[in-house]
Amino acid sequence: MHQTFDAALGVNLLHANQDLADHNREHFDAWGLTCLNVMSSPGAGKTVLLEKTLAALKDDLKMAVIEGDMTTELDAERLRQYGVPVIPINTGRSCHLDAKMVSGGLHRLEQEYDPNDFDLLLVENVGNLVCPAEFEVGEHAKIALLSVTEGEDKPLKYPVMFQEADCLLVTKIDLVPYLKIDVQRIIDNVRQMNSHASIIPVSAQTGEGLETWYDWVKKSCHREDVMKVTA
Amino acid sequence: MHQTFDAALGVNLLHANQDLADHNREHFDAWGLTCLNVMSSPGAGKTVLLEKTLAALKDDLKMAVIEGDMTTELDAERLRQYGVPVIPINTGRSCHLDAKMVSGGLHRLEQEYDPNDFDLLLVENVGNLVCPAEFEVGEHAKIALLSVTEGEDKPLKYPVMFQEADCLLVTKIDLVPYLKIDVQRIIDNVRQMNSHASIIPVSAQTGEGLETWYDWVKKSCHREDVMKVTA
């Protein structure tokens, strides 16, 4: 478990993170910016989803990305090709982004841009189906991806992420014919613990489902129903 | 990041974990038991690999399993069908097994069995490509799985697991024809940071590579060259 209480400092680390996340969200709200926290296991397709999204919505929304990775700027370099600001955060040995890291990323964004100009901040978290769900960064909504290759039972086995998600993308559905997998069973397993999330099956290869996702994102930027209330 | 120092208790949590891991390993050595710590992202195929291994080696080795999951006994139930002792450990919100949890599992094993009778203890860790690599449980070797569906860049982006692995299984290679993936590039990326690990491409569907894995496991139980020296 993550150590959540520092006895010497007398602070609950999750509470301290939440305070800073709320502070980040106050900035986002003041700027009129929607922040989506994109999370999944490694290789579920977060970066390719962001590539598609940046390409598809470039005429509709002014976007920026905070790109979390333990090491390398491989993903940041991929996303910069779409002509948007991409702030890389290397977390070192850390398994998730936290509110302080994202706050640092925001300060770097502000050095070069006026954040009031942006509609949407996409935060790509470190690939991990467990820890990122526990550390809010100030997002208005949590986006979880689950690849069909990961198996039907994952919502049951890793419940925190699926309980917290506001939108779940079931990715790589083009691979279903080659797997022993039932997408409906994945959805049913998620619904056992989360009645409110939008669930969108997608394939970045065939494009299936992506229009539904783009509509969801555009709606989120007008803060309709999908938005999360500050805790 | 995991909090690694508890200032009030004055202990480095990773060092405390390592001490207990070393203690677990002393027990394993006294029992003549080899312990393999099996780790990967969720859905890379740990459980099906253990199923195949339990079935294939049942006449060669006396085996037991410690099965780590955040919640549910779904995997434990799958593995019990192979007629071996399976000790489930539910980690709750924790993202990895640690040495203390495994120590508790060993005590439960000892209540019903004589550990001296066993050759091999397979520990299936929580699905997470980051955190389990940092918390040794007393294993003689670390087994990492990487599914070809996760992408070629993962060893570069999640280096700790790939630096630490003694054996890397590149799984689901039956899906390569349907992906834009080059298995050799995965191997090359691992070799940038790890020159010693055995790397075995496998498919649980077609059986490709499994005999090589079984040989590796059998060799590990005779403590030949693949074994890890206590740190």
Interface residues (C-beta under 8 A of the other chain):
Chain A: M1 H2 Q3 T4 D6 A7 A8 L9 L13 S41 P42 G43 D69 M70 T71 T72 L74 D75 T91 G92 R93 S94 C95 V126 G127 N128 L129 V130 C131 E134 S147 T149 E150 G151 D153 K154 L156 K157 Y158 P159 V160 K172 D174 L175 Y178
Chain B: M1 H2 Q3 T4 D6 A7 A8 L9 L13 S41 P42 G43 D69 M70 T71 T72 L74 D75 T91 G92 R93 S94 C95 V126 G127 N128 L129 V130 C131 E134 S147 T149 E150 G151 D153 K154 L156 K157 Y158 P159 V160 K172 D174 L175 Y178
